[in-house]
Amino acid sequence: MNILIPISVLIIALAFVVLVIFLARTLKSLTVTLDNVAKTVDGLETQLNGVTSETAQLLHKTNKLAEDVQTKAASLNTVFSAVQDLGSSIHNVNESVRKVTEKITTGAERQSENISQAVQWGNVAINLWEKWKVKKSSVDSTQHASQRRQYQ
């Protein structure tokens, strides 16, 4: 039995050595993996700083653009106000023209009989004038004919 204890101790020592070797390998592999993770995190931090600065620049430009749009929108308000005033003026002119047209139409309807009589009197006057011209030309031609006879 004396032999069993040293053999047992030897087996336990060998098992401990194997355990330590595998544990050391695992820890070394874990160290390499953690180093890679640290490098990756450093790269991500650098990229994140770049993204952060680009985001800050973008936000600054967006704020400037918003101010510019607000300024231009305020400028356009005066244009829209002027267009609205122009529309109101045109509407007022249209209303005035409509009222004047209604007055003229109403007056023309009231005066239509007088206008009709004036046209008839005008036609009568033209007919009389034409008849007078015809009569005068016949009198003139008669006088010319008698004067020709006298000279012959």
Secondary structure, DSSP 8 states (H G I E B T S, - for coil): -TTHHHHHHHHHHHHHHHHHHHHHHHHHHHHHHHHHHHHHHHHHHHHHHHHHHHHHHHHHHHHHHHHHHHHHHHHHHHHHHHHHHHHHHHHHHHHHHHHHHHHHHHHHHHHHHHHHHHHHHHHHHHHHHHHHHHHHHHHHHHHHHHHHHHH-
